[in-house]
Amino acid sequence: MRNALLLPLAEPLRTLALLLRPVATVSLLYVYPQAVVLVVTIGFSVGAYVDALVLQSVFRRRSGDPTALDPVSPHSGE
């Protein structure tokens, strides 16, 4: 609970992204009600994937492992 309350203070832009994704989905459904089929079939999984990407960057930055921030070379295979 403590971490959930501290996340908006530590990462305001990423928290805003986490809030804007469902707002955008509801706005899309309000403007274009036929999109409910799209939201029901693939929208939930795509939304969860986007949220996971946002949270992954937060956890990577906060993990304390300095090697997690190093870029991965596509040629080394590491």
mmJSON file of the N, C-alpha and C atoms, coordinates in Angstrom:
{"data_MODEL":{"atom_site":{
"group_PDB":["ATOM","ATOM","ATOM","ATOM","ATOM","ATOM","ATOM","ATOM","ATOM","ATOM","ATOM","ATOM","ATOM","ATOM","ATOM","ATOM","ATOM","ATOM","ATOM","ATOM","ATOM","ATOM","ATOM","ATOM","ATOM","ATOM","ATOM","ATOM","ATOM","ATOM","ATOM","ATOM","ATOM","ATOM","ATOM","ATOM","ATOM","ATOM","ATOM","ATOM","ATOM","ATOM","ATOM","ATOM","ATOM","ATOM","ATOM","ATOM","ATOM","ATOM","ATOM","ATOM","ATOM","ATOM","ATOM","ATOM","ATOM","ATOM","ATOM","ATOM","ATOM","ATOM","ATOM","ATOM","ATOM","ATOM","ATOM","ATOM","ATOM","ATOM","ATOM","ATOM","ATOM","ATOM","ATOM","ATOM","ATOM","ATOM","ATOM","ATOM","ATOM","ATOM","ATOM","ATOM","ATOM","ATOM","ATOM","ATOM","ATOM","ATOM","ATOM","ATOM","ATOM","ATOM","ATOM","ATOM","ATOM","ATOM","ATOM","ATOM","ATOM","ATOM","ATOM","ATOM","ATOM","ATOM","ATOM","ATOM","ATOM","ATOM","ATOM","ATOM","ATOM","ATOM","ATOM","ATOM","ATOM","ATOM","ATOM","ATOM","ATOM","ATOM","ATOM","ATOM","ATOM","ATOM","ATOM","ATOM","ATOM","ATOM","ATOM","ATOM","ATOM","ATOM","ATOM","ATOM","ATOM","ATOM","ATOM","ATOM","ATOM","ATOM","ATOM","ATOM","ATOM","ATOM","ATOM","ATOM","ATOM","ATOM","ATOM","ATOM","ATOM","ATOM","ATOM","ATOM","ATOM","ATOM","ATOM","ATOM","ATOM","ATOM","ATOM","ATOM","ATOM","ATOM","ATOM","ATOM","ATOM","ATOM","ATOM","ATOM","ATOM","ATOM","ATOM","ATOM","ATOM","ATOM","ATOM","ATOM","ATOM","ATOM","ATOM","ATOM","ATOM","ATOM","ATOM","ATOM","ATOM","ATOM","ATOM","ATOM","ATOM","ATOM","ATOM","ATOM","ATOM","ATOM","ATOM","ATOM","ATOM","ATOM","ATOM","ATOM","ATOM","ATOM","ATOM","ATOM","ATOM","ATOM","ATOM","ATOM","ATOM","ATOM","ATOM","ATOM","ATOM","ATOM","ATOM","ATOM","ATOM","ATOM","ATOM","ATOM","ATOM","ATOM","ATOM","ATOM","ATOM","ATOM","ATOM","ATOM","ATOM","ATOM"],
"id":[1,2,3,4,5,6,7,8,9,10,11,12,13,14,15,16,17,18,19,20,21,22,23,24,25,26,27,28,29,30,31,32,33,34,35,36,37,38,39,40,41,42,43,44,45,46,47,48,49,50,51,52,53,54,55,56,57,58,59,60,61,62,63,64,65,66,67,68,69,70,71,72,73,74,75,76,77,78,79,80,81,82,83,84,85,86,87,88,89,90,91,92,93,94,95,96,97,98,99,100,101,102,103,104,105,106,107,108,109,110,111,112,113,114,115,116,117,118,119,120,121,122,123,124,125,126,127,128,129,130,131,132,133,134,135,136,137,138,139,140,141,142,143,144,145,146,147,148,149,150,151,152,153,154,155,156,157,158,159,160,161,162,163,164,165,166,167,168,169,170,171,172,173,174,175,176,177,178,179,180,181,182,183,184,185,186,187,188,189,190,191,192,193,194,195,196,197,198,199,200,201,202,203,204,205,206,207,208,209,210,211,212,213,214,215,216,217,218,219,220,221,222,223,224,225,226,227,228,229,230,231,232,233,234],
"type_symbol":["N","C","C","N","C","C","N","C","C","N","C","C","N","C","C","N","C","C","N","C","C","N","C","C","N","C","C","N","C","C","N","C","C","N","C","C","N","C","C","N","C","C","N","C","C","N","C","C","N","C","C","N","C","C","N","C","C","N","C","C","N","C","C","N","C","C","N","C","C","N","C","C","N","C","C","N","C","C","N","C","C","N","C","C","N","C","C","N","C","C","N","C","C","N","C","C","N","C","C","N","C","C","N","C","C","N","C","C","N","C","C","N","C","C","N","C","C","N","C","C","N","C","C","N","C","C","N","C","C","N","C","C","N","C","C","N","C","C","N","C","C","N","C","C","N","C","C","N","C","C","N","C","C","N","C","C","N","C","C","N","C","C","N","C","C","N","C","C","N","C","C","N","C","C","N","C","C","N","C","C","N","C","C","N","C","C","N","C","C","N","C","C","N","C","C","N","C","C","N","C","C","N","C","C","N","C","C","N","C","C","N","C","C","N","C","C","N","C","C","N","C","C","N","C","C","N","C","C","N","C","C","N","C","C"],
"label_atom_id":["N","CA","C","N","CA","C","N","CA","C","N","CA","C","N","CA","C","N","CA","C","N","CA","C","N","CA","C","N","CA","C","N","CA","C","N","CA","C","N","CA","C","N","CA","C","N","CA","C","N","CA","C","N","CA","C","N","CA","C","N","CA","C","N","CA","C","N","CA","C","N","CA","C","N","CA","C","N","CA","C","N","CA","C","N","CA","C","N","CA","C","N","CA","C","N","CA","C","N","CA","C","N","CA","C","N","CA","C","N","CA","C","N","CA","C","N","CA","C","N","CA","C","N","CA","C","N","CA","C","N","CA","C","N","CA","C","N","CA","C","N","CA","C","N","CA","C","N","CA","C","N","CA","C","N","CA","C","N","CA","C","N","CA","C","N","CA","C","N","CA","C","N","CA","C","N","CA","C","N","CA","C","N","CA","C","N","CA","C","N","CA","C","N","CA","C","N","CA","C","N","CA","C","N","CA","C","N","CA","C","N","CA","C","N","CA","C","N","CA","C","N","CA","C","N","CA","C","N","CA","C","N","CA","C","N","CA","C","N","CA","C","N","CA","C","N","CA","C","N","CA","C","N","CA","C","N","CA","C","N","CA","C","N","CA","C","N","CA","C","N","CA","C"],
"label_alt_id":[null,null,null,null,null,null,null,null,null,null,null,null,null,null,null,null,null,null,null,null,null,null,null,null,null,null,null,null,null,null,null,null,null,null,null,null,null,null,null,null,null,null,null,null,null,null,null,null,null,null,null,null,null,null,null,null,null,null,null,null,null,null,null,null,null,null,null,null,null,null,null,null,null,null,null,null,null,null,null,null,null,null,null,null,null,null,null,null,null,null,null,null,null,null,null,null,null,null,null,null,null,null,null,null,null,null,null,null,null,null,null,null,null,null,null,null,null,null,null,null,null,null,null,null,null,null,null,null,null,null,null,null,null,null,null,null,null,null,null,null,null,null,null,null,null,null,null,null,null,null,null,null,null,null,null,null,null,null,null,null,null,null,null,null,null,null,null,null,null,null,null,null,null,null,null,null,null,null,null,null,null,null,null,null,null,null,null,null,null,null,null,null,null,null,null,null,null,null,null,null,null,null,null,null,null,null,null,null,null,null,null,null,null,null,null,null,null,null,null,null,null,null,null,null,null,null,null,null,null,null,null,null,null,null],
"label_comp_id":["MET","MET","MET","ARG","ARG","ARG","ASN","ASN","ASN","ALA","ALA","ALA","LEU","LEU","LEU","LEU","LEU","LEU","LEU","LEU","LEU","PRO","PRO","PRO","LEU","LEU","LEU","ALA","ALA","ALA","GLU","GLU","GLU","PRO","PRO","PRO","LEU","LEU","LEU","ARG","ARG","ARG","THR","THR","THR","LEU","LEU","LEU","ALA","ALA","ALA","LEU","LEU","LEU","LEU","LEU","LEU","LEU","LEU","LEU","ARG","ARG","ARG","PRO","PRO","PRO","VAL","VAL","VAL","ALA","ALA","ALA","THR","THR","THR","VAL","VAL","VAL","SER","SER","SER","LEU","LEU","LEU","LEU","LEU","LEU","TYR","TYR","TYR","VAL","VAL","VAL","TYR","TYR","TYR","PRO","PRO","PRO","GLN","GLN","GLN","ALA","ALA","ALA","VAL","VAL","VAL","VAL","VAL","VAL","LEU","LEU","LEU","VAL","VAL","VAL","VAL","VAL","VAL","THR","THR","THR","ILE","ILE","ILE","GLY","GLY","GLY","PHE","PHE","PHE","SER","SER","SER","VAL","VAL","VAL","GLY","GLY","GLY","ALA","ALA","ALA","TYR","TYR","TYR","VAL","VAL","VAL","ASP","ASP","ASP","ALA","ALA","ALA","LEU","LEU","LEU","VAL","VAL","VAL","LEU","LEU","LEU","GLN","GLN","GLN","SER","SER","SER","VAL","VAL","VAL","PHE","PHE","PHE","ARG","ARG","ARG","ARG","ARG","ARG","ARG","ARG","ARG","SER","SER","SER","GLY","GLY","GLY","ASP","ASP","ASP","PRO","PRO","PRO","THR","THR","THR","ALA","ALA","ALA","LEU","LEU","LEU","ASP","ASP","ASP","PRO","PRO","PRO","VAL","VAL","VAL","SER","SER","SER","PRO","PRO","PRO","HIS","HIS","HIS","SER","SER","SER","GLY","GLY","GLY","GLU","GLU","GLU"],
"label_asym_id":["A","A","A","A","A","A","A","A","A","A","A","A","A","A","A","A","A","A","A","A","A","A","A","A","A","A","A","A","A","A","A","A","A","A","A","A","A","A","A","A","A","A","A","A","A","A","A","A","A","A","A","A","A","A","A","A","A","A","A","A","A","A","A","A","A","A","A","A","A","A","A","A","A","A","A","A","A","A","A","A","A","A","A","A","A","A","A","A","A","A","A","A","A","A","A","A","A","A","A","A","A","A","A","A","A","A","A","A","A","A","A","A","A","A","A","A","A","A","A","A","A","A","A","A","A","A","A","A","A","A","A","A","A","A","A","A","A","A","A","A","A","A","A","A","A","A","A","A","A","A","A","A","A","A","A","A","A","A","A","A","A","A","A","A","A","A","A","A","A","A","A","A","A","A","A","A","A","A","A","A","A","A","A","A","A","A","A","A","A","A","A","A","A","A","A","A","A","A","A","A","A","A","A","A","A","A","A","A","A","A","A","A","A","A","A","A","A","A","A","A","A","A","A","A","A","A","A","A","A","A","A","A","A","A"],
"label_entity_id":["1","1","1","1","1","1","1","1","1","1","1","1","1","1","1","1","1","1","1","1","1","1","1","1","1","1","1","1","1","1","1","1","1","1","1","1","1","1","1","1","1","1","1","1","1","1","1","1","1","1","1","1","1","1","1","1","1","1","1","1","1","1","1","1","1","1","1","1","1","1","1","1","1","1","1","1","1","1","1","1","1","1","1","1","1","1","1","1","1","1","1","1","1","1","1","1","1","1","1","1","1","1","1","1","1","1","1","1","1","1","1","1","1","1","1","1","1","1","1","1","1","1","1","1","1","1","1","1","1","1","1","1","1","1","1","1","1","1","1","1","1","1","1","1","1","1","1","1","1","1","1","1","1","1","1","1","1","1","1","1","1","1","1","1","1","1","1","1","1","1","1","1","1","1","1","1","1","1","1","1","1","1","1","1","1","1","1","1","1","1","1","1","1","1","1","1","1","1","1","1","1","1","1","1","1","1","1","1","1","1","1","1","1","1","1","1","1","1","1","1","1","1","1","1","1","1","1","1","1","1","1","1","1","1"],
"label_seq_id":[1,1,1,2,2,2,3,3,3,4,4,4,5,5,5,6,6,6,7,7,7,8,8,8,9,9,9,10,10,10,11,11,11,12,12,12,13,13,13,14,14,14,15,15,15,16,16,16,17,17,17,18,18,18,19,19,19,20,20,20,21,21,21,22,22,22,23,23,23,24,24,24,25,25,25,26,26,26,27,27,27,28,28,28,29,29,29,30,30,30,31,31,31,32,32,32,33,33,33,34,34,34,35,35,35,36,36,36,37,37,37,38,38,38,39,39,39,40,40,40,41,41,41,42,42,42,43,43,43,44,44,44,45,45,45,46,46,46,47,47,47,48,48,48,49,49,49,50,50,50,51,51,51,52,52,52,53,53,53,54,54,54,55,55,55,56,56,56,57,57,57,58,58,58,59,59,59,60,60,60,61,61,61,62,62,62,63,63,63,64,64,64,65,65,65,66,66,66,67,67,67,68,68,68,69,69,69,70,70,70,71,71,71,72,72,72,73,73,73,74,74,74,75,75,75,76,76,76,77,77,77,78,78,78],
"pdbx_PDB_ins_code":[null,null,null,null,null,null,null,null,null,null,null,null,null,null,null,null,null,null,null,null,null,null,null,null,null,null,null,null,null,null,null,null,null,null,null,null,null,null,null,null,null,null,null,null,null,null,null,null,null,null,null,null,null,null,null,null,null,null,null,null,null,null,null,null,null,null,null,null,null,null,null,null,null,null,null,null,null,null,null,null,null,null,null,null,null,null,null,null,null,null,null,null,null,null,null,null,null,null,null,null,null,null,null,null,null,null,null,null,null,null,null,null,null,null,null,null,null,null,null,null,null,null,null,null,null,null,null,null,null,null,null,null,null,null,null,null,null,null,null,null,null,null,null,null,null,null,null,null,null,null,null,null,null,null,null,null,null,null,null,null,null,null,null,null,null,null,null,null,null,null,null,null,null,null,null,null,null,null,null,null,null,null,null,null,null,null,null,null,null,null,null,null,null,null,null,null,null,null,null,null,null,null,null,null,null,null,null,null,null,null,null,null,null,null,null,null,null,null,null,null,null,null,null,null,null,null,null,null,null,null,null,null,null,null],
"Cartn_x":[0.822,0.0,0.882,1.961,2.857,3.453,3.905,4.496,3.474,2.24,1.201,0.915,1.034,0.812,2.02,3.2,4.407,4.715,4.141,4.419,4.086,2.931,2.657,3.649,4.209,5.195,6.542,6.905,8.21,8.208,7.118,7.036,5.747,5.652,4.385,3.999,4.954,4.61,4.131,4.784,4.366,3.025,2.793,1.499,0.409,0.708,-0.257,-0.547,0.469,0.258,-0.634,-0.448,-1.29,-2.74,-2.964,-4.32,-4.964,-4.164,-4.712,-5.13,-4.531,-4.89,-6.341,-6.861,-8.281,-9.207,-8.761,-9.572,-9.709,-8.633,-8.681,-9.605,-9.595,-10.467,-11.929,-12.261,-13.651,-14.051,-13.162,-13.465,-13.703,-12.91,-13.11,-14.477,-14.865,-16.177,-17.314,-17.105,-18.128,-18.3,-17.191,-17.235,-17.65,-17.17,-17.415,-17.891,-19.196,-19.714,-19.508,-19.367,-19.143,-17.784,-16.918,-15.585,-15.615,-16.783,-16.877,-16.422,-16.648,-16.204,-14.681,-14.041,-12.583,-12.045,-12.671,-12.204,-12.394,-13.516,-13.772,-12.842,-12.545,-11.73,-10.232,-9.704,-8.255,-7.895,-8.845,-8.54,-8.009,-8.569,-8.116,-6.683,-6.354,-4.997,-3.981,-4.331,-3.418,-3.227,-4.306,-4.2,-3.336,-3.491,-2.671,-1.205,-0.953,0.419,1.061,0.32,0.84,1.13,0.224,0.448,1.687,1.881,3.044,4.337,4.327,5.522,5.862,4.834,5.062,5.608,5.006,5.456,6.82,7.15,8.467,9.567,9.352,10.368,10.489,9.381,9.437,10.219,9.909,10.579,12.048,12.375,13.776,14.573,13.995,14.7,14.827,13.872,13.858,14.483,14.911,15.397,16.753,17.542,18.842,19.939,19.605,20.598,21.132,22.362,22.863,23.053,23.214,23.392,22.071,20.94,19.642,19.428,20.166,19.998,20.926,21.886,22.818,22.099,22.383,21.755,22.303,21.461,21.845,22.303,23.467,23.986,23.32,22.761,22.142,23.154,24.434,25.462,26.13,26.069,26.759,25.906,24.588,23.712,23.485,23.953,23.779,22.636],
"Cartn_y":[-1.177,0.0,1.263,1.183,2.341,2.66,1.635,1.846,2.393,1.925,2.424,3.9,4.332,5.744,6.61,6.023,6.789,6.834,5.937,5.911,7.229,7.856,9.127,10.226,10.184,11.198,10.946,9.685,9.336,9.335,8.917,8.787,9.43,10.756,11.389,11.169,11.151,10.965,9.547,8.578,7.192,6.91,7.53,7.382,8.007,9.138,9.776,8.879,8.213,7.282,6.119,5.643,4.554,5.003,6.266,6.781,7.138,7.597,8.03,6.872,5.712,4.576,4.15,3.948,3.603,4.766,5.998,7.158,7.23,6.948,6.94,5.836,4.693,3.587,3.956,4.526,4.934,6.042,6.973,8.052,7.5,6.526,5.89,5.233,4.557,3.913,4.922,6.07,7.11,7.714,7.973,8.586,7.577,6.355,5.321,4.05,3.963,2.825,1.459,1.41,0.135,-0.463,0.324,-0.162,-1.092,-1.298,-2.201,-3.606,-4.005,-5.325,-5.39,-4.345,-4.298,-4.304,-3.541,-3.472,-4.814,-5.474,-6.757,-7.842,-7.84,-8.917,-8.732,-7.556,-7.367,-6.204,-5.374,-4.155,-4.403,-5.374,-5.629,-6.143,-7.023,-7.57,-6.534,-5.727,-4.681,-3.644,-3.296,-2.342,-2.861,-4.119,-4.715,-4.765,-5.019,-5.059,-3.673,-2.657,-1.282,-0.902,-1.245,-0.966,-1.706,-2.938,-3.708,-3.083,-2.557,-1.888,-0.642,0.114,1.316,0.928,-0.067,-0.476,-1.148,-1.812,-2.446,-1.391,-0.274,0.776,1.374,1.463,1.97,1.008,-0.276,-1.256,-1.4,-1.287,-1.387,-0.223,0.973,2.134,2.084,1.474,1.459,0.208,-0.738,-2.011,-1.895,-0.91,-0.745,-1.525,-2.317,-3.079,-2.187,-1.695,-0.771,-1.419,-2.73,-3.37,-3.463,-3.339,-3.401,-2.18,-1.112,0.099,0.146,-0.768,-0.781,-1.256,-0.607,-1.085,-2.448,-3.219,-4.555,-4.451,-5.001,-4.984,-6.1,-5.792,-6.847,-7.803,-7.438,-8.28,-9.224,-8.902,-9.741,-10.914,-10.782,-11.839,-11.847,-10.818,-10.732,-9.822],
"Cartn_z":[0.0,0.0,0.0,0.766,0.842,-0.531,-1.238,-2.561,-3.547,-3.446,-4.345,-4.105,-2.87,-2.566,-2.912,-2.887,-3.205,-4.701,-5.487,-6.923,-7.625,-7.367,-8.041,-7.692,-6.5,-6.13,-6.785,-6.913,-7.471,-9.001,-9.596,-11.059,-11.575,-11.583,-11.97,-13.434,-14.347,-15.763,-16.051,-15.458,-15.677,-14.998,-13.851,-13.2,-14.052,-14.657,-15.56,-16.758,-17.267,-18.386,-17.966,-16.732,-16.231,-16.068,-15.784,-15.637,-16.976,-17.916,-19.205,-20.099,-19.948,-20.791,-20.621,-19.419,-19.302,-19.656,-19.399,-19.771,-21.29,-21.996,-23.455,-23.975,-23.314,-23.731,-23.546,-22.403,-22.154,-23.104,-23.393,-24.339,-25.737,-26.136,-27.432,-27.503,-26.441,-26.422,-26.413,-25.818,-25.821,-27.205,-27.88,-29.212,-30.275,-30.139,-31.149,-30.441,-30.15,-29.36,-30.02,-31.314,-31.984,-31.651,-31.073,-30.722,-29.525,-28.93,-27.786,-28.167,-29.402,-29.866,-29.836,-30.272,-30.262,-28.839,-27.956,-26.571,-25.877,-26.134,-25.475,-25.997,-27.284,-27.846,-27.599,-27.914,-27.756,-26.857,-26.521,-25.77,-24.381,-23.678,-22.321,-22.304,-23.202,-23.205,-23.669,-24.649,-25.109,-24.013,-23.329,-22.229,-21.099,-20.759,-19.71,-20.141,-21.413,-21.916,-21.838,-22.214,-22.143,-20.692,-19.793,-18.376,-17.865,-18.3,-17.872,-18.382,-19.588,-20.112,-19.304,-18.948,-18.147,-16.773,-16.151,-14.821,-14.851,-15.945,-16.052,-15.997,-16.687,-16.647,-15.25,-14.524,-13.153,-12.279,-12.355,-11.514,-11.872,-13.138,-13.545,-12.973,-12.997,-12.474,-10.964,-10.288,-8.823,-8.227,-9.049,-8.515,-7.833,-8.209,-7.592,-8.288,-9.294,-10.035,-11.155,-11.067,-12.086,-13.45,-13.5,-14.803,-15.557,-14.87,-15.538,-16.424,-16.15,-16.946,-18.142,-18.198,-19.321,-20.575,-21.708,-22.952,-23.359,-23.984,-24.437,-25.895,-26.159,-27.525,-28.33,-29.503,-30.294,-30.897,-30.886,-31.505,-30.516,-29.228,-28.253,-27.786,-27.884,-27.432,-25.947,-25.252,-23.8,-23.46],
"occupancy":[1.0,1.0,1.0,1.0,1.0,1.0,1.0,1.0,1.0,1.0,1.0,1.0,1.0,1.0,1.0,1.0,1.0,1.0,1.0,1.0,1.0,1.0,1.0,1.0,1.0,1.0,1.0,1.0,1.0,1.0,1.0,1.0,1.0,1.0,1.0,1.0,1.0,1.0,1.0,1.0,1.0,1.0,1.0,1.0,1.0,1.0,1.0,1.0,1.0,1.0,1.0,1.0,1.0,1.0,1.0,1.0,1.0,1.0,1.0,1.0,1.0,1.0,1.0,1.0,1.0,1.0,1.0,1.0,1.0,1.0,1.0,1.0,1.0,1.0,1.0,1.0,1.0,1.0,1.0,1.0,1.0,1.0,1.0,1.0,1.0,1.0,1.0,1.0,1.0,1.0,1.0,1.0,1.0,1.0,1.0,1.0,1.0,1.0,1.0,1.0,1.0,1.0,1.0,1.0,1.0,1.0,1.0,1.0,1.0,1.0,1.0,1.0,1.0,1.0,1.0,1.0,1.0,1.0,1.0,1.0,1.0,1.0,1.0,1.0,1.0,1.0,1.0,1.0,1.0,1.0,1.0,1.0,1.0,1.0,1.0,1.0,1.0,1.0,1.0,1.0,1.0,1.0,1.0,1.0,1.0,1.0,1.0,1.0,1.0,1.0,1.0,1.0,1.0,1.0,1.0,1.0,1.0,1.0,1.0,1.0,1.0,1.0,1.0,1.0,1.0,1.0,1.0,1.0,1.0,1.0,1.0,1.0,1.0,1.0,1.0,1.0,1.0,1.0,1.0,1.0,1.0,1.0,1.0,1.0,1.0,1.0,1.0,1.0,1.0,1.0,1.0,1.0,1.0,1.0,1.0,1.0,1.0,1.0,1.0,1.0,1.0,1.0,1.0,1.0,1.0,1.0,1.0,1.0,1.0,1.0,1.0,1.0,1.0,1.0,1.0,1.0,1.0,1.0,1.0,1.0,1.0,1.0,1.0,1.0,1.0,1.0,1.0,1.0,1.0,1.0,1.0,1.0,1.0,1.0],
"B_iso_or_equiv":[0.0,0.0,0.0,0.0,0.0,0.0,0.0,0.0,0.0,0.0,0.0,0.0,0.0,0.0,0.0,0.0,0.0,0.0,0.0,0.0,0.0,0.0,0.0,0.0,0.0,0.0,0.0,0.0,0.0,0.0,0.0,0.0,0.0,0.0,0.0,0.0,0.0,0.0,0.0,0.0,0.0,0.0,0.0,0.0,0.0,0.0,0.0,0.0,0.0,0.0,0.0,0.0,0.0,0.0,0.0,0.0,0.0,0.0,0.0,0.0,0.0,0.0,0.0,0.0,0.0,0.0,0.0,0.0,0.0,0.0,0.0,0.0,0.0,0.0,0.0,0.0,0.0,0.0,0.0,0.0,0.0,0.0,0.0,0.0,0.0,0.0,0.0,0.0,0.0,0.0,0.0,0.0,0.0,0.0,0.0,0.0,0.0,0.0,0.0,0.0,0.0,0.0,0.0,0.0,0.0,0.0,0.0,0.0,0.0,0.0,0.0,0.0,0.0,0.0,0.0,0.0,0.0,0.0,0.0,0.0,0.0,0.0,0.0,0.0,0.0,0.0,0.0,0.0,0.0,0.0,0.0,0.0,0.0,0.0,0.0,0.0,0.0,0.0,0.0,0.0,0.0,0.0,0.0,0.0,0.0,0.0,0.0,0.0,0.0,0.0,0.0,0.0,0.0,0.0,0.0,0.0,0.0,0.0,0.0,0.0,0.0,0.0,0.0,0.0,0.0,0.0,0.0,0.0,0.0,0.0,0.0,0.0,0.0,0.0,0.0,0.0,0.0,0.0,0.0,0.0,0.0,0.0,0.0,0.0,0.0,0.0,0.0,0.0,0.0,0.0,0.0,0.0,0.0,0.0,0.0,0.0,0.0,0.0,0.0,0.0,0.0,0.0,0.0,0.0,0.0,0.0,0.0,0.0,0.0,0.0,0.0,0.0,0.0,0.0,0.0,0.0,0.0,0.0,0.0,0.0,0.0,0.0,0.0,0.0,0.0,0.0,0.0,0.0,0.0,0.0,0.0,0.0,0.0,0.0],
"pdbx_formal_charge":[null,null,null,null,null,null,null,null,null,null,null,null,null,null,null,null,null,null,null,null,null,null,null,null,null,null,null,null,null,null,null,null,null,null,null,null,null,null,null,null,null,null,null,null,null,null,null,null,null,null,null,null,null,null,null,null,null,null,null,null,null,null,null,null,null,null,null,null,null,null,null,null,null,null,null,null,null,null,null,null,null,null,null,null,null,null,null,null,null,null,null,null,null,null,null,null,null,null,null,null,null,null,null,null,null,null,null,null,null,null,null,null,null,null,null,null,null,null,null,null,null,null,null,null,null,null,null,null,null,null,null,null,null,null,null,null,null,null,null,null,null,null,null,null,null,null,null,null,null,null,null,null,null,null,null,null,null,null,null,null,null,null,null,null,null,null,null,null,null,null,null,null,null,null,null,null,null,null,null,null,null,null,null,null,null,null,null,null,null,null,null,null,null,null,null,null,null,null,null,null,null,null,null,null,null,null,null,null,null,null,null,null,null,null,null,null,null,null,null,null,null,null,null,null,null,null,null,null,null,null,null,null,null,null],
"auth_seq_id":[1,1,1,2,2,2,3,3,3,4,4,4,5,5,5,6,6,6,7,7,7,8,8,8,9,9,9,10,10,10,11,11,11,12,12,12,13,13,13,14,14,14,15,15,15,16,16,16,17,17,17,18,18,18,19,19,19,20,20,20,21,21,21,22,22,22,23,23,23,24,24,24,25,25,25,26,26,26,27,27,27,28,28,28,29,29,29,30,30,30,31,31,31,32,32,32,33,33,33,34,34,34,35,35,35,36,36,36,37,37,37,38,38,38,39,39,39,40,40,40,41,41,41,42,42,42,43,43,43,44,44,44,45,45,45,46,46,46,47,47,47,48,48,48,49,49,49,50,50,50,51,51,51,52,52,52,53,53,53,54,54,54,55,55,55,56,56,56,57,57,57,58,58,58,59,59,59,60,60,60,61,61,61,62,62,62,63,63,63,64,64,64,65,65,65,66,66,66,67,67,67,68,68,68,69,69,69,70,70,70,71,71,71,72,72,72,73,73,73,74,74,74,75,75,75,76,76,76,77,77,77,78,78,78],
"auth_comp_id":["MET","MET","MET","ARG","ARG","ARG","ASN","ASN","ASN","ALA","ALA","ALA","LEU","LEU","LEU","LEU","LEU","LEU","LEU","LEU","LEU","PRO","PRO","PRO","LEU","LEU","LEU","ALA","ALA","ALA","GLU","GLU","GLU","PRO","PRO","PRO","LEU","LEU","LEU","ARG","ARG","ARG","THR","THR","THR","LEU","LEU","LEU","ALA","ALA","ALA","LEU","LEU","LEU","LEU","LEU","LEU","LEU","LEU","LEU","ARG","ARG","ARG","PRO","PRO","PRO","VAL","VAL","VAL","ALA","ALA","ALA","THR","THR","THR","VAL","VAL","VAL","SER","SER","SER","LEU","LEU","LEU","LEU","LEU","LEU","TYR","TYR","TYR","VAL","VAL","VAL","TYR","TYR","TYR","PRO","PRO","PRO","GLN","GLN","GLN","ALA","ALA","ALA","VAL","VAL","VAL","VAL","VAL","VAL","LEU","LEU","LEU","VAL","VAL","VAL","VAL","VAL","VAL","THR","THR","THR","ILE","ILE","ILE","GLY","GLY","GLY","PHE","PHE","PHE","SER","SER","SER","VAL","VAL","VAL","GLY","GLY","GLY","ALA","ALA","ALA","TYR","TYR","TYR","VAL","VAL","VAL","ASP","ASP","ASP","ALA","ALA","ALA","LEU","LEU","LEU","VAL","VAL","VAL","LEU","LEU","LEU","GLN","GLN","GLN","SER","SER","SER","VAL","VAL","VAL","PHE","PHE","PHE","ARG","ARG","ARG","ARG","ARG","ARG","ARG","ARG","ARG","SER","SER","SER","GLY","GLY","GLY","ASP","ASP","ASP","PRO","PRO","PRO","THR","THR","THR","ALA","ALA","ALA","LEU","LEU","LEU","ASP","ASP","ASP","PRO","PRO","PRO","VAL","VAL","VAL","SER","SER","SER","PRO","PRO","PRO","HIS","HIS","HIS","SER","SER","SER","GLY","GLY","GLY","GLU","GLU","GLU"],
"auth_asym_id":["A","A","A","A","A","A","A","A","A","A","A","A","A","A","A","A","A","A","A","A","A","A","A","A","A","A","A","A","A","A","A","A","A","A","A","A","A","A","A","A","A","A","A","A","A","A","A","A","A","A","A","A","A","A","A","A","A","A","A","A","A","A","A","A","A","A","A","A","A","A","A","A","A","A","A","A","A","A","A","A","A","A","A","A","A","A","A","A","A","A","A","A","A","A","A","A","A","A","A","A","A","A","A","A","A","A","A","A","A","A","A","A","A","A","A","A","A","A","A","A","A","A","A","A","A","A","A","A","A","A","A","A","A","A","A","A","A","A","A","A","A","A","A","A","A","A","A","A","A","A","A","A","A","A","A","A","A","A","A","A","A","A","A","A","A","A","A","A","A","A","A","A","A","A","A","A","A","A","A","A","A","A","A","A","A","A","A","A","A","A","A","A","A","A","A","A","A","A","A","A","A","A","A","A","A","A","A","A","A","A","A","A","A","A","A","A","A","A","A","A","A","A","A","A","A","A","A","A","A","A","A","A","A","A"],
"auth_atom_id":["N","CA","C","N","CA","C","N","CA","C","N","CA","C","N","CA","C","N","CA","C","N","CA","C","N","CA","C","N","CA","C","N","CA","C","N","CA","C","N","CA","C","N","CA","C","N","CA","C","N","CA","C","N","CA","C","N","CA","C","N","CA","C","N","CA","C","N","CA","C","N","CA","C","N","CA","C","N","CA","C","N","CA","C","N","CA","C","N","CA","C","N","CA","C","N","CA","C","N","CA","C","N","CA","C","N","CA","C","N","CA","C","N","CA","C","N","CA","C","N","CA","C","N","CA","C","N","CA","C","N","CA","C","N","CA","C","N","CA","C","N","CA","C","N","CA","C","N","CA","C","N","CA","C","N","CA","C","N","CA","C","N","CA","C","N","CA","C","N","CA","C","N","CA","C","N","CA","C","N","CA","C","N","CA","C","N","CA","C","N","CA","C","N","CA","C","N","CA","C","N","CA","C","N","CA","C","N","CA","C","N","CA","C","N","CA","C","N","CA","C","N","CA","C","N","CA","C","N","CA","C","N","CA","C","N","CA","C","N","CA","C","N","CA","C","N","CA","C","N","CA","C","N","CA","C","N","CA","C","N","CA","C","N","CA","C","N","CA","C","N","CA","C"],
"pdbx_PDB_model_num":[1,1,1,1,1,1,1,1,1,1,1,1,1,1,1,1,1,1,1,1,1,1,1,1,1,1,1,1,1,1,1,1,1,1,1,1,1,1,1,1,1,1,1,1,1,1,1,1,1,1,1,1,1,1,1,1,1,1,1,1,1,1,1,1,1,1,1,1,1,1,1,1,1,1,1,1,1,1,1,1,1,1,1,1,1,1,1,1,1,1,1,1,1,1,1,1,1,1,1,1,1,1,1,1,1,1,1,1,1,1,1,1,1,1,1,1,1,1,1,1,1,1,1,1,1,1,1,1,1,1,1,1,1,1,1,1,1,1,1,1,1,1,1,1,1,1,1,1,1,1,1,1,1,1,1,1,1,1,1,1,1,1,1,1,1,1,1,1,1,1,1,1,1,1,1,1,1,1,1,1,1,1,1,1,1,1,1,1,1,1,1,1,1,1,1,1,1,1,1,1,1,1,1,1,1,1,1,1,1,1,1,1,1,1,1,1,1,1,1,1,1,1,1,1,1,1,1,1,1,1,1,1,1,1]
}}}
